[in-house]
Amino acid sequence: MLGAYPIAPEDLLAAFGLKAGASPLAPAAETVIWQIRLPRIAGAVLVGAALAASGGAYQGLFRNPLVSPDILGVSSGAALGAVLGIYLALPVLLIEAMSFAGGLVAVGAVYAVAASIRGRDPVLVLVLTGVVVGALLASGVALLKFLADPLNQLPAITFWLLGSLAAFNTADLRVLAPAVAVALIPVALLRWRLDVMSLGEDEATSLGVDVKRVRVAIVIGATLMTSAAVAVSGIVGWVGLLVPHLARLVVGPAFARLLPMTLVLGAAYLLAVDTAARVIGAVELPLGVLTAVIGTPVFLWLLARGRRGAW
């Protein structure tokens, strides 16, 4: 009902067929409901759930509460792919495909480099390699912004990097929904093994868990979710970092309970933020800005609770 084109509750019920009689809505209002707002609501739910679930999976896998979905360079790789597509003036679908592929290639490069380094803690090496590769990819994004046309390409690049669902449509939904569903399968099936791995690699191995295969499967699933979400929404920060912490306050650290709670909270959080972005001002605000404004004080509050032993 909310937005630049307001719709009354009784009109919305009539449009959904829950009220007797023909729909009183004008064709323009029908278009707003079915072609713009409902796909966008579904997109916010899916993107929020995907980013939150991948953040929870990464934090559990690396046993680090400060890990977020971009820790392995996923967001930087997806950003470089999308910015390159915009720079080359490619169609929207190809830009999204390049963003998705960029996230996967970034993680593949991180894993290849980390696997070549022997004799160190593999988790620490993987995280540090992700930080380094992410910084390198971010420099590539900065270079393309410098080379881009300042009148046409640079505004589009900047807008995409700030994150938004303003251009989300049913075609994006048909791509995003299957990708998120497929990526959730390994994360959901391996949820109890992830709990065992929180005890440490040696303990998990002694209990019969194939640590390397589980780690690869979780990283692939979380990376697919993050890449798919970033491809359609741009860079939306703080969701994958903040929401898993809130979910732990509700259900505890066990990943079997944490996963569904992060999905629900992530979907609700990003839907609320996206709605606020549409209605706060005369001009729609970027999602990345709002998630940072909301996430920063909440995370500082969580840190204060952590000092008192709440974690």
Secondary structure, DSSP 8 states (H G I E B T S, - for coil): --SSS---HHHHHHHTT-SSSS----HHHHHIIIIIIHHHHHHHHHHHHHHHHHHHHHHHHHT-TT--TTTTSHHHHHHHHHHHHHHTT--HHHHHHHHHHHHHHHHHHHHHHHHT--SS-HHHHHHHHHHHHHHHHHHHHHHHHHHS-TTTHHHHHHHHHH---TT--HHHHHHHHHHHHHHHHHHHHTHHHHHHHTT-HHHHHHTT--HHHHHHHHHHHHHHHHHHHHHHH----SHHHHHHHHHHHHH-S-HHHHHHHHHHHHHHHHHHHHHHHHHSSSS---HHHHHHHHHHHHHHHHHHHHHTT--
